[in-house]
């Protein structure tokens, strides 16, 4: 940010945001929800986002956010975060565990440097570990809000890691989780922050993720969107595809996403004899997703709790599809309860049951009129809960509460 811009922002409190996942450039395929929140907080705060460096990543002012990227390895080796997320990258490439000490250590040093050289009024740490832990160790004078998104709470098991999470929660000024299921899990493992709020990430339900009555839905096109990692359950959807193809011979499954499971999923489709009915679209930029949601017959999101205990907190993909009026069939994980409300019983299945998943998809495709009515009802529920304007306002109030608590 230029000096004049800093002077203009000087009347605002400064919030330092810590995150591991952050868009590297405009149109990046990596999840952008942290940046979406940051840019909406700029009306109330001067926002600095401290995030990992990656080759080609942009720094400086982006949408009003001052983005600072810290180095943790030579450029070619800075591969811990992107391309599937930290947990997936560690499972795929064991050598990347060697990057963890410098990833955490250099983030801590960067935070300490900013605390020394800039006036920071509050820290917003996304994910309990490592960002929440870094915030808790970097300062006792600046209040921090920690937000758990799911994988850090449901996953990262074991006595040592759960003790770390308890320490982070206790040291925070407040904590948020993105679903009521996560609040229950936080209480189960004895996290005791001074304040615990349920505040999801939001979705732009006013301009980007909106229905378009001029776009006709296809009759036999299934859509699956997300990182190709175990908790998304795409392998269970492929298991159901032979039965779906027998009932709907013209059906096609489009998988939009990237990640470490791609080769295994492609091989599975070949082995099951359904490769001609499956298209792997690769990573899709955010601005391309609404067209997919509007034209596909059905989003199938077969979420599961994976073998490491990781599961969705409140799936952004599901919120986006619902925003576009796309009908859904969803894996029955606790994190979707808040979004679906009373409609959960109509759209949730156990994806590990091939028969149940296949039957739900076939039944949905067989009755498009009922499917459309159900999608409209679900969108009405979601609109009151995850619209970005409402979510950003709530986060702004909570951060201000943290700052005021220190001033008092």
Secondary structure, DSSP 8 states (H G I E B T S, - for coil): --HHHHHHHTTSEEEEEE-S---SSTT-SS--HHHHHHHHHTTTEEEEEEEE--TT---EEETTEEEEEE--S-GGG--SSTTT-HHHHHHH-GGGGGGHHHHHHHHHHHHHHHHHHS---EEEEESIIIIIHHHHHH-SSSEEEEEE-SHHHHSS-SHHHHHHHHHHHHHSSEEEESSHHHHHHHHHTT---S-EEE----B-TTTTS---TTS---SSEEEEES-SSGGG-HHHHHHHHHHHHHH-TT-EEEEE--STTHHHHHHHHHHHT-GGGEEEEE---HHHHHHHHHHSSEEEE-----TTS---SS-HHHHHHHHTT--EEEE--GGGHHHHGGGHHHHEE-TT-HHHHHHHHHHHHH-HHHHHHHHHHHHHHHHHHHBHHHHHHHHHHHHHHHHHHHH-
